[in-house]
């Protein structure tokens, strides 16, 4: 039984991950995506601190190869206690 998705793979995919503004958070998020998607799939990485600087949002644009790959990335990030919110 195949799962339906509205995405057609491969596709450009923006992933936004929010956590506490700590020095290694951006690198942590990038490394998780790199493990599952590979370095060649990464396009751009943008970071933006919250207004008070306590939190940081990391947006990674990458080429997603499959729904299973996206599921693995979301599973890895959402299981981390460093990640507070994931879009």
HELIX and SHEET records of a PDB file:
HELIX    1   1 UNK A   25  UNK A   37  1                                  13    
HELIX    2   2 UNK A   39  UNK A   41  5                                   3    
HELIX    3   3 UNK A   67  UNK A   78  1                                  12    
SHEET    1   A 4 UNK A  42  UNK A  49  0                                        
SHEET    2   A 4 UNK A  55  UNK A  64 -1                                        
SHEET    3   A 4 UNK A  11  UNK A  20 -1                                        
SHEET    4   A 4 UNK A  83  UNK A  86 -1                                        
END                                                                             
